[in-house]
Amino acid sequence: MLHESVGSQDGACTYASGMDDTTTIVYENGWWWFALALVNAGLAESKGRRRSIWFVLSLFLGPLATALIVVWPRPKKTPPSP
């Protein structure tokens, strides 16, 4: 836990902030990762792919999923059989 001194030079008055640096980094990056997954879902839909599947894949793969969406060609549309 991260302890910080408040108000005195000798550190007599301290408190615990509740989150250390690692936890803060995880939370901050987690929001960017989630935002990237949303963007990837929209990008995948514009390329003719299923939005929900690519959203979940993006949660696990992150920027790699973005690269896959951009690099892979659009799927060919097959006409429905009568």
C-alpha positions in Angstrom: 0.0 0.0 0.0 1.2 3.5 -0.8 1.7 5.7 2.3 2.0 9.4 2.0 2.9 12.0 4.6 0.5 14.8 5.2 1.3 18.1 6.8 4.4 17.4 8.9 8.1 17.0 8.1 8.6 14.0 10.4 5.9 12.0 8.7 3.9 11.6 11.9 0.6 12.1 10.2 0.4 9.4 7.4 -2.5 7.8 5.6 -2.9 4.9 3.1 -4.2 5.9 -0.3 -5.7 2.4 -0.9 -4.1 1.9 -4.4 -0.5 1.4 -5.3 1.1 2.4 -8.6 0.5 -1.0 -10.2 -3.2 -0.9 -9.5 -3.5 2.6 -10.9 -1.8 1.5 -14.1 -4.0 -1.5 -14.5 -7.2 0.6 -14.1 -6.0 3.3 -16.5 -4.9 0.8 -19.2 -8.1 -1.2 -18.7 -10.2 1.8 -19.8 -8.1 2.3 -22.9 -8.3 -1.4 -23.7 -12.1 -1.4 -23.3 -12.4 1.7 -25.5 -10.2 0.0 -28.1 -12.5 -3.0 -28.1 -15.5 -0.7 -28.8 -13.7 0.9 -31.7 -12.7 -2.5 -33.0 -16.3 -3.7 -32.9 -17.4 -0.7 -35.0 -14.5 -1.2 -37.4 -15.3 -4.9 -37.8 -18.9 -4.2 -38.5 -17.9 -1.7 -41.2 -15.8 -4.5 -42.8 -18.7 -6.9 -42.8 -17.9 -8.9 -39.7 -19.9 -9.6 -36.6 -19.6 -6.8 -34.1 -20.1 -8.8 -30.9 -17.6 -11.5 -31.7 -14.9 -8.9 -32.5 -15.7 -6.9 -29.4 -15.0 -10.0 -27.2 -11.9 -10.9 -29.3 -10.6 -7.4 -28.8 -11.0 -7.6 -25.1 -8.5 -10.5 -25.2 -6.3 -9.5 -28.1 -6.4 -5.7 -28.0 -4.2 -4.0 -30.6 -3.6 -7.4 -32.3 -7.3 -7.6 -33.0 -7.2 -4.1 -34.6 -4.4 -5.3 -36.9 -6.3 -8.4 -37.9 -9.5 -6.4 -38.7 -7.5 -4.0 -40.9 -5.4 -6.6 -42.7 -7.9 -9.3 -43.4 -10.0 -8.7 -46.5 -13.8 -8.5 -46.3 -15.6 -11.8 -46.3 -17.2 -12.7 -49.6 -21.0 -12.5 -49.5 -22.7 -15.7 -50.6 -26.2 -15.4 -52.0 -28.8 -17.3 -50.0 -29.7 -20.6 -51.5 -33.4 -20.9 -52.5 
